[in-house]
């Protein structure tokens, strides 16, 4: 049972790491090349589209399966992978926390920002982009750490 839950944790956290990595390496750099109106409109569309059953299932199952894996591994005597699974669970919890405490409120801020004029579009982007990208980089690192720790635990 432990191996199955660990595989679920690896897959779901890997999917999140890939998503956050794609934003860090491709989507956010591409957005730097567009005007403020396009940026706000496109980011709002992404924020609306991502709130779907596929994403939300992965988003909630990733930390939950990581936590359950850490409970299971603590019950295994002499397991060398205890530290790796615990580190993975901590990183997964951090990823969830960063998203819930930083990225989601910023998404809401962007959604609620007035954007009827060019100045408002510029302000909405200015208040959002750099902070959102910094927090996304942080969760890219924590989710990648989760994936590495849990994969190492499975290999060990």
LINTAWO-V62404 format. One record per run of one state. SS is the DSSP state (hx for helix, st for strand, lp for the rest). FROM is the first residue (numbers start at 1). LEN is the number of residues. Records with the same first field share a line. If there is no record, write none. Layout:
# LINTAWO-V62404
SS->FROM-LEN / FROM-LEN
This chain:
# LINTAWO-V62404
lp->1-1 / 32-4 / 51-2 / 76-6 / 113-5 / 156-1
hx->2-30 / 36-15 / 53-23 / 82-31 / 118-38
